[in-house]
Amino acid sequence: MHLTPKYRILEQLVRNEGRTVSCTELLETMSPFGETTNNIRDLRNHISRLRKKIEIDSRYPRVIITHNMRGYSLAGKAEARWFPELEL
């Protein structure tokens, strides 16, 4: 099955729920052949689009967490339970 880079990023975050996934790993995930694109701007744009689809308020993300200078993580159920509006 062919996934767009945005959904390959989401898949990588889901597989590593609760763990910080480095920007390098996510950049490699974006490419179908595993080569690094080195375009952090594209990665940020994909993360932004994902947040608009899954966050209650994408300006204040609670599901896809940014770890400055390290990468991104997907909040696990343990963290997300503190946000009742997510209805997990």
C-alpha positions in Angstrom: 0.0 0.0 0.0 1.3 3.4 -1.0 1.2 6.1 1.8 1.9 9.8 1.4 4.8 11.2 3.4 2.4 12.7 5.9 0.8 9.4 6.7 4.2 7.6 6.8 5.2 10.2 9.4 2.0 9.4 11.4 2.6 5.7 11.1 6.2 6.1 12.5 4.9 8.2 15.4 2.2 5.6 16.2 4.7 2.7 16.1 6.8 4.7 18.6 4.0 6.0 20.8 5.4 7.9 23.8 9.0 7.9 22.4 10.7 10.9 20.8 11.3 10.1 17.1 14.2 12.2 15.8 13.8 14.6 12.9 16.3 12.5 11.0 14.2 9.3 11.4 11.1 11.2 10.3 12.9 12.6 7.3 14.0 9.1 6.3 10.4 7.9 6.8 9.1 10.6 4.4 11.0 9.1 1.5 9.7 5.8 0.0 13.3 4.6 -0.5 14.7 5.6 2.9 17.1 8.3 1.7 17.1 11.5 3.8 15.6 14.5 2.1 17.2 16.9 4.7 14.3 19.3 4.2 13.2 20.1 7.7 10.7 22.6 6.4 8.8 19.9 4.6 8.7 17.8 7.8 7.3 20.8 9.7 4.7 21.4 7.1 3.6 17.7 7.2 3.4 17.8 11.0 1.4 21.0 10.8 -1.1 19.4 8.4 -1.4 16.3 10.6 -2.1 18.5 13.7 -4.9 20.3 11.8 -6.5 17.0 11.2 -6.1 15.3 14.6 -5.7 18.0 17.2 -8.6 19.7 18.9 -6.8 23.0 18.6 -3.7 22.7 16.4 -2.2 25.9 17.9 -1.9 24.1 21.2 -0.9 20.5 20.3 -1.6 17.8 22.8 -1.3 14.7 20.6 1.8 15.3 18.5 4.3 16.8 20.8 7.4 18.8 19.6 10.6 18.2 21.4 12.8 21.2 20.5 16.0 20.2 18.7 15.2 16.5 19.1 12.1 15.5 17.2 8.4 14.7 17.8 6.4 12.2 19.7 2.8 11.0 19.8 1.3 11.3 23.3 0.5 7.9 24.7 -2.9 7.1 26.3 -1.3 7.7 29.7 -0.5 11.3 28.8 -3.6 11.9 26.7 -5.9 10.8 29.6 -5.3 14.2 31.1 -7.2 15.8 28.2 -10.9 14.6 28.6 -11.9 16.4 25.4 -9.9 13.7 23.5 -12.4 11.1 24.6 -10.1 8.1 24.7 
